[in-house]
Each structure stands twice: as C-alpha cells, then as structure tokens.
Amino acid sequence: MDQAALAAYDQSRDFSTKEVRSLCYAPFTNLFFDRQGDARVCCWNWSVPVGNVLRDSMDDIWHGPKIRSLRTALAEYEFAKGCDFCRIQTAEGVFAGASMAQFDRFAVTGVDPEWPKQMEFSISNACNLECVMCSGDNSSAIRAHREKREPMPRLYSDAFLDSMRKYLPHLTQAKFLGGEPFLVTEHFRLWDMMIADGCQTRCHVTTNGTQYSDRIERIMDRIPMGFSVSLDAARKETFESIRINAVFEEVMENARRFHEYARQRKTSFSFTYCLMRQNWREFGDFCLMADAWDVAVAINTVRNPPQMAIYSLAPAGLRVVVDEMERQAIDLQSRLKRNKAVWFNEFARIRARMHASEKSLVHAS
C-alpha cells in the first residue's frame, strides 16, 4: 500500500462521526445479502461471508466473530480477508473514487455497533434482461435461455425476512439490487413490512429501468425511494447491444419518471455505468448526458468476464485506451461539470494500471 497516497486519502476524509478510525467502514455499517443466502459486509468481498441465512440469525450475523474479525483488521489499516477488490483498486496509489469510500458517510458508534446503518439486498437473480457481461447467477433470463440451467432456489424464508423487522427502522438506507429489484417477490415483502410499520427508512433501487407499474407506484407513494438506473451507454445502438431485451426509448422514459419523482420527493437519482471494453469510448458522452440531467454517475468496474474487462487488457491494449482518453480529456476538461471527477478519476486509474503493466512487462523481459 502506498503510504503517502493513503495519508493524503485520509486527509480528505471526515472522521468526526466515527468512534473508531478505520481504513474502511463497511463491516461497521453495512450488511450485503446475496443470492446464496450469505451475508457479507459489501458487494466486493465475496470470499469471506459473515453468516448465512440458512443457519445464522440476524443477531448472530451482525454481532458474530466473523464480522468482528473484519472490523479488527480494517481498524488496524490492513485490508482484511476478502478485501482483494479494494486492494487491487488502490494498488497503484489512486484512492480517489475508491469503492470503500462510500461507507465513510455513515456514523460509527463503536467497535461493535448495535445496528447496521445500511442493508443491501441482492437476494434473487430474477431479471428480464440478458446483458452481455452478465451471467445466470445474476439473471434468471440468462440462466434459462443462454445457460439452460435450473432456476435458483428461494433461500430467504418469510421467517428470516420477518426477523429483519426490528433492524429496518434503524437503517439510514436500504438498498435493493438484482437481478431486477422490481421483479423480486421478497423485496415487495420487505417494502410491505415497512409500510405496515410506518417505517420511513430511505430505500434505494438499482434498476434496469424496464419496470414501471401501479404496484411500484404504490411503494413509491408510501416509502421515500431513490433510484440508480443502469444504462451502460449514451447511445441506443451501444445500449441495446449490451443490455439485451431492453428498448432504449422505454428505459429512458421510465428513467425520466424516476428522476422526476426523486426531484419532487427530494430523494436520490443517479445513473450507473458498467465500464468495459464495449463502451469505454462513450464514457465521456455518458457523463455529459448525466451532467445535462444534473445527476451523478456511479461506476461499476467490470472485471469478469475478463474478455470484456479493460483492466485485463495487455499493456498495448491499455495504451490504446489511455491514448484515446488523453485526446478526449482535452475536450472534457472544459465541458464536464458535475461528473468531471468521475471521468478523470477513472482515467487516472486506467492510466496507473497501464504504467504498472508496462513496468511489469519490462521487468519480465
């Protein structure tokens, strides 16, 4: 870890609401529930679950030895077991825009907080799209049509969902992911519980933008909801070549509905972009489009499948990307506003990766 870059990163952080100092606050603030029934501290740590809904209670998951071990390591400024994504993401000393920074916004009440501040639900692969970078583990349509596999079993029982009830009012935010969140039965059960209990916990849905109905409107009317619409392209041709089964115009119309709702209810709205070989050239145009909507762009860095990932390119391939982005930067420097840092931080990360790859190639020869 680049200690000078880390020190500069810490200088940019606000620790005023933290009772403990930590490299990352995910295990102090967050639980991520996945499609295998595992509870994790974030969506990037896949190798070290802190519990499983088939054998552990909610209380055992949040206060158990596995999550405490992650808290201890990160409080000692060591990447914990399973934190490989963030270790790789910051390996070249670029901490700006690091994924782990998103957990800094939550207050931390101690080394073993009583309640999480956020829960993330990615508990079903129910999805109507067959995106080229996706798999049947994340999309039921791909699982059925492309992979010809049996449907995934339902692991989140009504009893376990009910056990979350006492946690929901303490959350700052609940996030719902997919698959497509608006096609997941269990999500509607959680929303109905919140409505029945008068819970006004803010909910955030990362949606593919294909779904809008009276049932969805009812939830939106009763619970404050924010949205991230996954687009991955600024142009219809690129969009529909990546997000198979989606129609660009229909998704953009639903995005406008969600955007207007968020504006009226003073909730959040953003776009997400899976940055990969198929769409890096129009990343700047996408950020300009988001600027025109006055919304933020969130980046999902595609690493799998590797043949679609920018970061798995050979040094010569990375050089092509960097040289083109260098040319784009001249124009984007003056035109980008709200999402200027998003584009330039990602450019800096790709450029650092290229330099590291070229250095490794020289040493290997």
N, C-alpha and C positions, 0 to 999 in steps of 0.2 A: 504494500500500500504506500502510495506517495504521501509521506507525512506532511510535506509543505502544502500540497494541494488539499489534504484533509484539514489542516489547520485553517486554511483560507475558507474552506467549506463551512467549518464550524463557526467562523466569524460571521457568516451570513445567516446563521440560524438563530431562532429566538427560543431560549431555554427558560424564559420567565415563568411558564406554566408547568414546568417539569420538576418533580421532586427527585428525579434521578436523571443523570446525564447518560446518554446512550448514543451509539453510532446509528442505530435505527430503533424506532419506537413501535414497530409492528407487533411484537409479542406483548407489549404493554397496553395496546389499544384495540387490537383487531383480531377477528376470527373469520377465516375463509372456509366455507363448507363446499366440498367438491362432490363430483358425481359418483365417487367410490365410497361415499359416506365418511371420508376423512375430514377432520378439522385441521386446518393449517393456520399459520399466522399471516400469510399473504398468498397471493396468487402466483408468486415466483418461487417459493420454497416448496418444491414438490417431493423432496426425498425425506423430509422429517415431519410427518404429521404429529400433532399433539394429542390426538384422540380419534376415535371412530364412533359414529352414532349407533352402530350395532352393538357396541359393548360398553361404551362410556356414557355417563350422564353429562349434562351441560356443566354442572358444578365441577366434576372431575376433569373435564377438558380445560376449563378456564383457570382452575387452581392446581392443576396436576404437576408432577415433576418434569414432564417433557417441556411444557411451555416455560416453566421456571428456569430450566437449563438454557433455553434460548435467550431469556431475559438476562441471565448472568453473563453469558458470553458477549452479548452486544453492549451491555453496560461496561464491559472491560475493553470496549472498542476492538473486538475481534469479530470477524464475520463468523457467525455460528454455523453449525452443520446445516447443510441445505441452502445456504445463502450464496450459492455459486453465481446466480444471475447477477446480483448486485456486485459481487466481487469482480466478475468479468466486465460488467458495465463501467466500473470505475477503475479498472486495471491500469489504464493509461493516464490516470490522474485527472480525468474530467468528471467532476462531481456535479456540475451544473445540470439541472434537469434529471438528476438521478432518481430512479423509481422510489427508493426508500424515503426520499424527502417528503413524500405525500403524507406520511404518518406524523410529521412534525406539527401538524395543525391541531392535534388533539392534546388536551391537558392530560398529564400523567400524575396520579395522586400518590404513587409509591412504587416500591419494588414488586408488590403483588396487588395490583389494583382490584377493587371489589367487583367492578363491572367493566366489560369492554365498552369502548366508545363507538365501535363500528362492527357490523356483521356484514359479510359478503356471501351471497347465496349463488353458487353455480352448481346447482344440485340436480340438474336434468339436462340432457342433450336434445330436448325437444326443439326442433328447428325446421323451418321450411326451405332454407337455402342450402346450397352445396358449394360453398366458397372454395376456390382452387387451393388455398393454403390450409384448409381445414381438414378434419378427419371425422370418422364416425363416432369417436369418443365425444365430440363436441356438437355433432349434428346428426339427428335421427334420420334426416333425409339422405345424407351421405351413407350412413350405416346401412340403410335399407337398399338404396339404389346402386351406389358405387361399390360398396364393400360386401354387400349381400350377407350381412351378419344379423343375428337375432337382436331384438330390441334390448336395451339396457333395463335391468330390473329397477323397480322403485324401492329405494333404500330408506327414505325419510318417512317414517311412520307418523300417523296422526299423533300418537303419544309423544314422540320426540318433538314434533313441531309444537305441541302444547307445552312442553317443558321449556320452550324458549319464551313463553309468555311473560315471565317475570323479568326477563332481560330486556325486552323490547322497549319499555318506557325509559330505560337508562341510556339508550343509544343516542348519540348525536346524529347518526346516519345509518340507514340500512341500504345496502347496495344489492341489486338484482341483475344477474348476468345470465348468459345462456350457454348453449342454445340461444333461442329467442325467448326472453323472460315472459313475454305476454302469451306464450303457448304452454307455460308450466303450471300445472294444476296446484302444486304445493305453494307457489308464490301467491296465488289468489287466496289460499287458506290463511297464509300469514297476513295478508292485507285485510282479510275479513276479520281476523282476530284484533288487529289494530283498530279497525273501525268500531267493533263491538266494545272495545275497552276505552274508546275515546282517545286513543294514542295519536299524538301528532308528531311522532318521530319522522324526520325527513327521510324520504325514500329516493333512491337514485336508480334509474333503469338504463342499462346499456342495451339498446335495441337495434335491430337491423332495419327498423323503420317501415316494415311491411305491414304491421298490425295496427288497426285502429277500429274501435267498436264501442257500442253503448256500454258494455261491461267494463271496458277500460276507462271510459269517461266517468263512470260511477266511482271507480277507485280514485281517479284524479280529482274529482269533486270533494272527496272526503278526507284525503291524505295529501299533504304537500309533497309533490313529486318533481324531481329533476330528471333530466334526460341527457344521455350521450347517444348520438346517432352514429352508427358505424357506416362510413361511406367508402373509404379507401381510394377515392378517385374524385377528380373535379370534372371529369368528362363522362358522358353517357357510355361511350364505347369502352373506355377502360373499366368503368364501374361494372357494366354488365358482363364483361369478360372475366372479372374476378368474382363477383357476387352472383353466382349462377342461380337463376329462378327469380331474381329481383328485377323490377322495372324502375329505371332511374326516375322517371317523372312521378310515379306513385310514391316512391320513398321520399322524394323532395317535398311533395305535398304534405305528407304526414309529418315530416321534419318541421315544416312551417307551422303546423298545428301545435306541435310540442313546444316549439320556440315561442309562439305567441302565448301559450299557457304559462310558460316559465316567466315570461315578461310580466304578465298580469299578476301572477301569484308570487313574484319575486323569489323564484326558486332558480335552479341552475339549468343551463343548457350548453352543450358542447358537441363538437364532432370528434370522432376517433378515426385514426388513420393507421392501418397496418402497413408500415413502411417495409417495402421489399423490392426485389428486382423488377417486378412488373409495373411499379408505379412511382419509383423514386424521382423520375424526371418531372412529374407534375406535382410533386410535393409542394413546391413554391406556389403554384397556381391554387392548390387546395388551401394553403394558408392565406392567400389573398382573398379567396372566396369566404373563408371564415371571418377574416377582417371585415368584409362587407356586411356580414351578418352581425358583427360585433360580438363574436363568441370565440372561445378558446378551442385549440386543437390539442388533443391528447394523443401521444404516440404509443402504439404497440409495436415493438421491435420484433419482427418475425425472425426467428432462429431455426424453426422447423416448419416444413421440411427444408433441409439445408440447401436444396437446389433453388429455393426461392428467396433465400436469405442474402442480404447484402454482405453481412459480416463473414460469411463463409466463402466469399469470392477470393480468388488468388490475388496476389499483390497487383498484377497487371489489370485485373478487373476492377479492383478498388481504385486504382489510379484513374481509370476511365470515369468512374462515378465522381471522384473528387475534382477532376479537371472540369467536368461539365458543371458541377455545383459551384466551382470557382467562378465560372462565367455567369451563372445565374445570380450569384451573390452581388455582382455589380449592380444589377437592376433591382434586386430585392432589398438591398441595403436602404434605399430611399422609399420604396413602395410599401414594405411591410410595416405594420404598426403593432397591433395587439399581439400577433403571433410571430413577431420578429425573433424573439429569443428562442421560441420553439424550433424554428427552422435553423437558426445559426448554431444553437446548442447541438442539434443532431448532426449538422455539418461538421462541427468540431469533433464530435465523437467518431464519425466515419473517417475523418482525416487522421485522427490519432490512431485509429485502427490500421489505416493504410501504412502510416510510418512504422508502426510496430511490426507489421507483416513484412515490410521491405527490409527492416533491420534483421528480422529472423531469417529471411532468405539469404542475406549477405553472410550471416554467421554460419548458416548451414552449408554454404558453398566454400 
